[in-house]
Amino acid sequence: MQIPATQINASGSNAMEVAYTQFTSAVNITANSEATADTIVTATAFSANGTSAYLIEFFAERWSSNQVNGRLLIYLYDGGSSIGLGFDGIMPTVGAQTGGVYVAVRIVPSAGTKTYSWRGSCSLGTTTVNAGAGGNAATFPGFIRISKVT
């Protein structure tokens, strides 16, 4: 199936992807509550019309904790307010690396300028969300991507 260029070019008027921001280095999470969650990545602002649906995605190749049974929670924020928990994981051993984290949430935001971010908290010590620049044997960048789906 061919996809028209205007649907994959973010500068096109019919663009599907409306915001994308990546991070290329590890993010340490030390906050211990949803209300004080540390920012992992924030998307560029975009204008929502109040009727269209958007898919808001998060990816990180792996995560780790410096505590046995360290817990990582990742929340989706709309501006300064959490709108939900997207990931909840427990690290069984210190220093172990887990597989990747991928979260996708479909929402219909209210009309206006929107700035979404994924933020994290942990139960013990420090939890690290890992990302890199990519390349040979290197960790891929983590990201937030927002795509219009209707």
C-alpha positions in Angstrom: 0.0 0.0 0.0 1.4 3.4 -0.9 1.1 6.3 1.6 0.9 9.8 0.1 3.9 11.9 1.0 1.8 14.5 2.7 0.9 11.8 5.3 4.5 11.1 6.2 6.0 14.5 5.9 5.4 16.4 9.2 5.4 19.7 7.3 2.5 18.7 5.0 -0.9 20.0 5.7 -2.3 16.4 5.9 0.6 15.2 8.0 0.0 12.1 10.2 3.0 12.8 12.5 2.4 16.1 14.3 5.2 16.0 16.9 8.4 13.9 17.5 11.2 14.4 20.0 13.9 12.0 20.7 16.4 11.7 23.6 19.9 10.2 23.1 21.3 9.8 26.6 20.2 8.1 29.8 17.6 9.8 32.0 17.8 9.2 35.8 14.5 8.9 37.6 14.5 9.7 41.3 11.0 11.0 41.9 8.9 8.7 44.0 5.4 9.9 43.1 3.2 10.6 40.1 2.8 14.2 41.2 6.5 14.8 41.2 7.5 12.6 38.3 10.7 13.4 36.4 10.4 14.4 32.8 11.9 11.8 30.4 10.9 13.4 27.1 8.6 16.2 26.0 7.0 16.6 22.5 6.9 19.9 20.7 3.6 21.7 21.1 0.8 21.3 18.5 -2.7 22.6 18.0 -5.6 20.1 18.6 -9.1 20.7 17.2 -11.0 18.9 19.9 -12.4 16.2 17.6 -9.4 14.4 16.0 -7.8 11.4 17.7 -4.0 11.2 18.2 -1.7 8.3 19.0 0.9 9.3 21.6 3.8 6.9 21.7 6.9 6.4 23.9 9.9 4.2 23.3 13.1 3.5 25.3 15.3 0.6 24.4 15.9 -0.5 28.0 15.8 0.5 31.7 17.6 -0.4 34.9 17.5 0.2 38.6 20.1 0.4 41.4 17.7 -1.4 43.8 16.4 -5.0 44.0 12.7 -4.8 43.1 13.1 -1.2 41.9 9.9 -0.2 40.3 9.6 2.1 37.3 6.3 3.9 36.5 5.9 6.0 33.4 3.0 8.5 33.1 1.6 10.6 30.2 1.3 14.3 31.0 -0.8 16.9 29.3 1.0 20.1 30.2 1.7 19.9 34.0 -1.0 17.3 34.7 -0.8 13.5 34.6 -3.5 11.9 32.5 -2.6 8.3 33.1 -0.1 5.5 33.8 1.4 3.9 30.7 4.0 1.5 32.1 4.6 -0.2 35.4 7.7 -2.5 35.7 9.8 -4.1 38.5 13.5 -4.8 38.3 14.2 -8.2 40.0 18.0 -7.7 40.4 20.4 -4.7 40.9 22.0 -3.5 37.7 20.1 -5.8 35.4 18.9 -4.4 32.1 15.4 -5.0 30.9 14.0 -5.1 27.5 12.5 -2.1 25.9 9.5 0.0 26.9 6.9 0.9 24.3 3.7 2.6 25.2 1.0 3.8 22.8 -2.1 5.7 23.9 -5.0 6.9 21.7 -6.7 10.0 22.9 -9.0 12.8 21.6 -7.6 15.9 23.3 -9.6 19.1 24.0 -9.1 21.9 21.5 -6.1 24.1 22.0 -2.4 24.1 22.1 -1.1 20.8 23.6 2.3 19.8 25.0 2.6 16.2 26.0 5.4 14.5 27.9 6.2 11.1 29.3 7.5 11.3 32.9 8.7 8.7 35.4 8.8 7.8 39.1 10.4 5.0 40.9 9.9 3.2 44.2 13.5 2.9 45.4 16.8 4.6 44.7 17.5 5.6 41.1 16.0 4.1 38.0 17.5 4.8 34.6 15.7 5.0 31.3 18.4 4.3 28.7 18.8 5.8 25.2 21.7 6.5 22.8 22.5 8.0 19.5 22.1 4.7 17.6 24.7 3.3 15.2 26.8 0.1 15.2 26.2 -1.8 18.5 24.7 1.4 20.1 21.4 2.0 21.8 18.7 3.6 19.7 17.3 7.0 20.7 14.2 7.0 22.9 11.3 9.1 21.7 7.8 10.5 22.0 5.8 10.6 18.8 2.4 12.1 18.3 0.4 11.1 15.2 -3.0 12.2 14.1 -5.1 9.0 13.5 -8.4 10.5 12.4 
